[in-house]
Amino acid sequence: MVCAMWGGDWDVHVFESLDSTNTYLLAQARAGAPEAMVVVADHQVAGRGRLDRRWESPPGASLLTSILFRPAFDPVELHLCSAAVALAAVQACGQVAGVDPVIKWPNDLMVGGAKLAGVLAEVDFSGATAAVVVGIGINVSWPGPPSVQGTCLNQFAPAPVDRQALLAALLDALAPRRVLLDTVDGRRGLGEELRRTCATLGQHVRVDLAAETISGLARAIDDSGHLIVETDQGPRRVAAGDVVHVRAT
């Protein structure tokens, strides 16, 4: 393990291999780790995506990192921690690789309809303040398994992307957005930035839920981070689900 302080007071811990950066950082949070701890791994042997889906990539092929937040605002707004990381990743990909992804609700970065990155946030309420761990995996030199329509930065960048430079750009872009989380106006601004960057809004979508599938027009993302879908039966508020952008008929 290598430990270093990064620009913006990030406490970065780098590992060759972990089971999962989120799992490791959640354990550190429960043990009292302060905000701004960042964990990076070259390889995860038990990487997880949303709904506990297993996610693996070859060693050194992706930027795999998790960031610890200890926000002091209403839990209904905790999704903005994920938004801050996703928006910072969009900016970092543009700066380092010349790639401009969009955000697909709720947790993917996309390029040309293919998945470039996934974001996973997990919350622990056992301490005096909530701990929010936001993990992100950005495909750098590997587009993902055949089961996923994926892509990677090196398919578009003019030169191979350096993962350390990408991490530095991500944390530099995240630092001012982390400050925005501390004020009502700042959080409102983050929500507005998310809506501007989210490619799902205005799209006809199919949302696969645990017990049903709904279809309609993605109208809005509310202040709680939920997707509002206008269906034939009226508006539906979706907290989580698998979203597919579909062509209007």
Summary of the structure (lengths in Angstrom):
residues: 249
radius of gyration: 17.4
end to end distance: 53.2
largest distance: 54.5
contacts: 804
relative contact order: 0.15
helix: 28%
strand: 36%
